[in-house]
Amino acid sequence: MKEKITEQSISLFEKKGFTVTSIQDIVNELGVTKGTFYYYFNSKEQLLMDIHYDYITSLLKRQEEIMNNNKLLQKEKVIENIRLIITDIVGRGSSARVFFREMRHLTDENIEKIKQKREQIRLNLEKVLQIGIDNGEFKPSLQVDMITFGIIGMTNWSYNWYQPDGKITPDELVTIYAEMVLGGIQN
């Protein structure tokens, strides 16, 4: 039932927004009582935090698998980081939109927990770029932090406009982004 509440909440938060969606809206959609909701969650904000935490933790875990793959060149790790975010937005579209749009409704304490995980994603990508510079794969003059922010910003913003069933497939979008980034940073 906890998963059903979470899934229904993600759907409603995506359609109506966090502030407009009430606990009553959530339980009405599921045909359960508020007591059922409160059995699993202390508040609507705790539910939103769980959604955010699950989303970012899953993303970070998968990024760390890329980071730990010693068979990949740094160039390939950049591509795989781009692929990770794009395919996550495609595969978990509603969760991604809720994650990016509704974070502002978390308490300061919870926002800080999410920001720490987001920061780790950024630092991991910075490390890939720095190793690529150090081993001669990427231009030595790169501003690693700015390149990282550019890659993350470009890929993250895709949640807002990208239509996977449109004229560009997810793989094509990854290729477009990868060529744009790598064309500018490769040695």
PANUSE-647936 format. One record per residue (C-alpha): residue number from 0; residue in three letters; y, x, z. Coordinates in Angstrom, 2 decimals, padded with zeros to 5 digits. Each point is the difference from the previous one (the first is absolute). Example, Ala and Ser with C-alpha at 12.3 -4.5 7.8 and 13.67 -1.06 7.14 Angstrom:
<atoms>
i:0, aa:ala, y:-004.50, x:012.30, z:007.80
i:1, aa:ser, y:003.44, x:001.37, z:-000.66
</atoms>
This chain:
<atoms>
i:0, aa:met, y:000.00, x:000.00, z:000.00
i:1, aa:lys, y:002.38, x:002.88, z:000.71
i:2, aa:glu, y:-000.37, x:001.15, z:-003.62
i:3, aa:lys, y:000.61, x:-003.54, z:-001.26
i:4, aa:ile, y:003.17, x:-000.28, z:002.08
i:5, aa:thr, y:001.16, x:003.38, z:-001.30
i:6, aa:glu, y:-000.76, x:-000.85, z:-003.64
i:7, aa:gln, y:001.71, x:-003.38, z:000.22
i:8, aa:ser, y:003.00, x:001.56, z:001.75
i:9, aa:ile, y:000.35, x:002.66, z:-002.70
i:10, aa:ser, y:-000.01, x:-002.74, z:-002.63
i:11, aa:leu, y:002.62, x:-002.04, z:001.84
i:12, aa:phe, y:002.17, x:003.01, z:000.87
i:13, aa:glu, y:-000.03, x:001.00, z:-003.65
i:14, aa:lys, y:000.95, x:-003.49, z:-001.22
i:15, aa:lys, y:002.41, x:-001.13, z:002.71
i:16, aa:gly, y:000.93, x:003.13, z:001.90
i:17, aa:phe, y:-000.80, x:000.98, z:003.56
i:18, aa:thr, y:002.92, x:-001.74, z:001.70
i:19, aa:val, y:-000.50, x:-003.34, z:-001.77
i:20, aa:thr, y:-003.76, x:-000.10, z:000.55
i:21, aa:ser, y:-000.88, x:-001.49, z:003.36
i:22, aa:ile, y:-003.19, x:000.33, z:001.97
i:23, aa:gln, y:-000.40, x:-003.74, z:-000.57
i:24, aa:asp, y:000.12, x:000.61, z:-003.78
i:25, aa:ile, y:-002.77, x:002.58, z:000.33
i:26, aa:val, y:-002.31, x:-002.14, z:002.12
i:27, aa:asn, y:000.67, x:-003.10, z:-002.11
i:28, aa:glu, y:-001.18, x:001.86, z:-003.13
i:29, aa:leu, y:-003.20, x:000.97, z:001.81
i:30, aa:gly, y:-000.57, x:-003.32, z:001.76
i:31, aa:val, y:-000.13, x:001.62, z:003.46
i:32, aa:thr, y:002.10, x:-000.21, z:003.14
i:33, aa:lys, y:002.71, x:002.30, z:001.29
i:34, aa:gly, y:-002.45, x:000.92, z:002.75
i:35, aa:thr, y:-002.24, x:001.54, z:-002.65
i:36, aa:phe, y:002.94, x:002.07, z:-001.24
i:37, aa:tyr, y:000.89, x:001.15, z:003.51
i:38, aa:tyr, y:-003.59, x:000.93, z:000.72
i:39, aa:tyr, y:000.33, x:002.78, z:-002.60
i:40, aa:phe, y:003.74, x:000.79, z:000.07
i:41, aa:asn, y:002.59, x:000.02, z:002.77
i:42, aa:ser, y:002.78, x:-000.82, z:-002.45
i:43, aa:lys, y:000.90, x:-000.28, z:-003.63
i:44, aa:glu, y:001.60, x:003.46, z:000.26
i:45, aa:gln, y:-003.27, x:001.48, z:001.28
i:46, aa:leu, y:-001.73, x:-001.52, z:-003.03
i:47, aa:leu, y:002.62, x:001.57, z:-002.28
i:48, aa:met, y:-000.51, x:003.34, z:001.73
i:49, aa:asp, y:-003.76, x:-000.25, z:-000.52
i:50, aa:ile, y:000.59, x:-000.69, z:-003.70
i:51, aa:his, y:002.31, x:003.02, z:-000.26
i:52, aa:tyr, y:-002.23, x:002.29, z:002.01
i:53, aa:asp, y:-003.12, x:-000.90, z:-002.00
i:54, aa:tyr, y:001.84, x:000.50, z:-003.28
i:55, aa:ile, y:001.52, x:003.40, z:000.80
i:56, aa:thr, y:-003.08, x:001.32, z:001.83
i:57, aa:ser, y:-002.23, x:-000.82, z:-002.95
i:58, aa:leu, y:002.43, x:001.65, z:-002.42
i:59, aa:leu, y:000.28, x:003.12, z:002.15
i:60, aa:lys, y:-003.78, x:000.31, z:000.35
i:61, aa:arg, y:-000.46, x:-000.15, z:-003.76
i:62, aa:gln, y:002.83, x:002.48, z:-000.54
i:63, aa:glu, y:-001.64, x:002.43, z:002.41
i:64, aa:glu, y:-003.19, x:-000.18, z:-002.09
i:65, aa:ile, y:002.08, x:001.13, z:-002.98
i:66, aa:met, y:001.61, x:002.74, z:002.08
i:67, aa:asn, y:-003.38, x:001.29, z:001.17
i:68, aa:asn, y:-001.53, x:000.12, z:-003.49
i:69, aa:asn, y:-000.02, x:003.73, z:-000.70
i:70, aa:lys, y:-001.30, x:-000.54, z:-003.53
i:71, aa:leu, y:003.35, x:-001.43, z:-001.10
i:72, aa:leu, y:002.97, x:002.03, z:-001.20
i:73, aa:gln, y:003.32, x:-000.89, z:001.62
i:74, aa:lys, y:001.03, x:-001.66, z:-003.28
i:75, aa:glu, y:-003.05, x:-002.24, z:000.28
i:76, aa:lys, y:000.83, x:-000.78, z:003.61
i:77, aa:val, y:003.48, x:-001.11, z:-001.05
i:78, aa:ile, y:-001.56, x:-002.29, z:-002.62
i:79, aa:glu, y:-002.50, x:-001.35, z:002.53
i:80, aa:asn, y:002.81, x:-000.70, z:002.49
i:81, aa:ile, y:001.82, x:-001.97, z:-002.69
i:82, aa:arg, y:-003.26, x:-001.81, z:-000.86
i:83, aa:leu, y:-000.63, x:-000.75, z:003.67
i:84, aa:ile, y:003.29, x:-001.81, z:000.47
i:85, aa:ile, y:-000.08, x:-001.85, z:-003.33
i:86, aa:thr, y:-003.61, x:-001.15, z:000.36
i:87, aa:asp, y:000.67, x:-001.00, z:003.60
i:88, aa:ile, y:002.94, x:-002.14, z:-001.07
i:89, aa:val, y:-002.21, x:-001.55, z:-002.69
i:90, aa:gly, y:-003.08, x:-000.46, z:002.16
i:91, aa:arg, y:001.78, x:-001.10, z:003.14
i:92, aa:gly, y:003.03, x:-001.62, z:-001.63
i:93, aa:ser, y:000.83, x:-002.58, z:002.64
i:94, aa:ser, y:-000.53, x:002.45, z:002.85
i:95, aa:ala, y:002.11, x:002.60, z:-001.80
i:96, aa:arg, y:002.85, x:-002.43, z:-000.51
i:97, aa:val, y:-000.13, x:-001.11, z:003.63
i:98, aa:phe, y:-000.15, x:003.65, z:001.09
i:99, aa:phe, y:003.07, x:001.02, z:-001.99
i:100, aa:arg, y:002.06, x:-003.17, z:000.51
i:101, aa:glu, y:-000.67, x:-001.03, z:003.57
i:102, aa:met, y:000.03, x:003.24, z:001.99
i:103, aa:arg, y:003.52, x:-000.75, z:001.17
i:104, aa:his, y:-001.42, x:-002.80, z:002.17
i:105, aa:leu, y:-002.04, x:002.36, z:002.17
i:106, aa:thr, y:001.25, x:001.06, z:003.40
i:107, aa:asp, y:001.59, x:003.44, z:000.19
i:108, aa:glu, y:-003.09, x:001.35, z:001.77
i:109, aa:asn, y:-002.33, x:-001.31, z:-002.71
i:110, aa:ile, y:002.29, x:001.15, z:-002.81
i:111, aa:glu, y:-000.16, x:003.49, z:001.46
i:112, aa:lys, y:-003.82, x:-000.03, z:-000.07
i:113, aa:ile, y:000.00, x:-001.04, z:-003.65
i:114, aa:lys, y:002.70, x:002.51, z:-000.91
i:115, aa:gln, y:-002.09, x:002.81, z:001.50
i:116, aa:lys, y:-002.89, x:-000.87, z:-002.30
i:117, aa:arg, y:002.32, x:-000.34, z:-002.99
i:118, aa:glu, y:001.46, x:003.37, z:000.89
i:119, aa:gln, y:-003.48, x:001.52, z:-000.03
i:120, aa:ile, y:-000.56, x:-001.30, z:-003.52
i:121, aa:arg, y:003.24, x:001.66, z:-001.06
i:122, aa:leu, y:-000.86, x:003.27, z:001.73
i:123, aa:asn, y:-003.42, x:000.05, z:-001.65
i:124, aa:leu, y:001.56, x:-000.34, z:-003.43
i:125, aa:glu, y:002.59, x:002.67, z:000.83
i:126, aa:lys, y:-002.85, x:002.32, z:000.93
i:127, aa:val, y:-001.66, x:-000.57, z:-003.39
i:128, aa:leu, y:003.24, x:000.85, z:-001.76
i:129, aa:gln, y:000.62, x:003.09, z:002.14
i:130, aa:ile, y:-003.51, x:001.33, z:-000.60
i:131, aa:gly, y:000.53, x:-000.62, z:-003.72
i:132, aa:ile, y:003.20, x:002.05, z:000.13
i:133, aa:asp, y:-001.66, x:002.75, z:002.02
i:134, aa:asn, y:-002.92, x:000.32, z:-002.42
i:135, aa:gly, y:002.21, x:-000.10, z:-003.10
i:136, aa:glu, y:-001.01, x:-003.46, z:-001.19
i:137, aa:phe, y:003.50, x:-001.41, z:000.50
i:138, aa:lys, y:003.47, x:001.40, z:-000.56
i:139, aa:pro, y:001.15, x:002.23, z:002.87
i:140, aa:ser, y:003.48, x:-001.53, z:000.03
i:141, aa:leu, y:-001.12, x:-003.52, z:000.97
i:142, aa:gln, y:001.57, x:-001.84, z:002.90
i:143, aa:val, y:-003.32, x:-001.14, z:001.46
i:144, aa:asp, y:001.49, x:-002.64, z:002.29
i:145, aa:met, y:002.03, x:-001.62, z:-002.78
i:146, aa:ile, y:-002.92, x:000.01, z:-002.44
i:147, aa:thr, y:-002.17, x:-001.60, z:002.68
i:148, aa:phe, y:002.55, x:-002.72, z:000.72
i:149, aa:gly, y:000.28, x:-000.62, z:-003.74
i:150, aa:ile, y:-003.75, x:-000.40, z:-000.48
i:151, aa:ile, y:-000.39, x:-002.23, z:003.03
i:152, aa:gly, y:003.04, x:-002.08, z:-000.84
i:153, aa:met, y:-001.02, x:-000.47, z:-003.60
i:154, aa:thr, y:-003.57, x:-000.99, z:000.82
i:155, aa:asn, y:000.82, x:-002.13, z:003.05
i:156, aa:trp, y:002.66, x:-001.98, z:-001.85
i:157, aa:ser, y:-002.63, x:-001.08, z:-002.52
i:158, aa:tyr, y:-001.06, x:-002.73, z:002.44
i:159, aa:asn, y:003.23, x:-001.76, z:-000.85
i:160, aa:trp, y:-000.31, x:-000.24, z:-003.76
i:161, aa:tyr, y:-003.39, x:001.13, z:-001.27
i:162, aa:gln, y:-002.28, x:-002.65, z:-001.50
i:163, aa:pro, y:-003.57, x:001.35, z:-000.32
i:164, aa:asp, y:-000.87, x:-002.72, z:-002.49
i:165, aa:gly, y:003.03, x:000.87, z:-002.16
i:166, aa:lys, y:000.19, x:002.31, z:-002.99
i:167, aa:ile, y:-000.54, x:003.22, z:002.01
i:168, aa:thr, y:-003.29, x:000.50, z:001.85
i:169, aa:pro, y:-000.03, x:001.71, z:003.39
i:170, aa:asp, y:-001.54, x:003.12, z:-001.58
i:171, aa:glu, y:002.70, x:000.06, z:-002.66
i:172, aa:leu, y:002.70, x:-000.26, z:002.67
i:173, aa:val, y:-001.59, x:002.88, z:001.92
i:174, aa:thr, y:000.00, x:002.06, z:-003.20
i:175, aa:ile, y:003.64, x:-000.84, z:-000.74
i:176, aa:tyr, y:001.09, x:000.96, z:003.52
i:177, aa:ala, y:-002.19, x:003.12, z:000.09
i:178, aa:glu, y:001.32, x:001.25, z:-003.35
i:179, aa:met, y:003.57, x:-000.63, z:001.09
i:180, aa:val, y:-000.44, x:001.83, z:003.29
i:181, aa:leu, y:-002.20, x:002.84, z:-001.20
i:182, aa:gly, y:002.10, x:000.54, z:-003.10
i:183, aa:gly, y:002.86, x:000.80, z:002.31
i:184, aa:ile, y:-001.76, x:002.15, z:002.60
i:185, aa:gln, y:-002.79, x:001.94, z:-001.73
i:186, aa:asn, y:000.49, x:003.65, z:-000.69
</atoms>
